Amino acid sequence: MNKPYHLHLVSDSTGETTHNLARACLVQFENLEVKTLEHSQIQNKTRMDRVLAAIEECPGAVIYTMVDEKLSAVLEQECSRLSVPCINVLEEIISKLESFFGQKIRRQPGRQHQMDAGYFDRIEAMQFALSLDDGQNSQALKEAEIILVGVSRTSKTPTSIYLANHRGIKAANIPFVPGVPLPPELFLENIGLVVGLTTSPERLVQIRRNRMLQLNEDKETDYIDIERVRSEVLDARKLFTKMGWPVIDVSRKSIEESASEIMEHFGLFHETQTASNSEQLSSR
């Protein structure tokens, strides 16, 4: 049996930063049994006392993000007494940025979650992604910043929602279905970035089979026929190549990885659009 470890994640806000950071670090270790205990919204002494009691009961490393210096000092002192690591993941970054910007931070917890313009932009982007999901409301495609096209089960919907929620991007997605024409709005000039999503036919069949089992449908159909699926994927790739759309193979990619690659293409797309607009203005 491997020795079990405890990892305390302490935050004065929602805890997303410590959660994601811990997850990114822990996947690099193998054969470990780690129990994470998350403590969020720690903004006063009463809440901090509960955290300290939990650390004493289950000693383990502490990763924290807090801007209140007094609460941070209390946590550091208690961890030192218990001889457990205490890691402030923001302090060094903030310190260096304060020096670079020549400005001290306000040390106000949860400022990244304030309902500012960026927050409402993400809400609007989420509503847009849902309203244009799976080819709906194609007449509004001209408003989309990014349009994902792909055969069924290539993660179009979750990727669109991720782009909206995490990047504030107005993303639409359109299914490529054999024999069904794509909306004409997709081929208009001045449309946003169109990205083709693809995957291996074998993996696609496996995903579709699993989906059908979840729906209690176990009959053989063209939807999971390997030769039909190969033809479907090939036809989609031919269209992507013909239109000059960037293509992303999602076979072994997470939603986050696909979204990151899409954003790289989006940056290049914007640079091209900006250069083209500048040329048009200079030629007038």
BELNORGI-V303799 format. One record per helix or strand of 2 or more residues. SS is the DSSP state (A for helix, B for strand). FROM is the first residue (numbers start at 1). LEN is the number of residues. If there is no record, write none. Layout:
<<SS;FROM;LEN> <SS;FROM;LEN>>
This chain:
<<B;4;8> <A;16;11> <B;33;7> <A;45;13> <B;61;5> <A;69;14> <B;86;3> <A;91;11> <A;111;3> <A;117;15> <A;133;3> <A;138;6> <B;146;5> <A;156;12> <B;171;5> <A;184;4> <B;193;6> <A;201;14> <A;222;3> <A;226;18> <B;246;4> <A;255;28>>
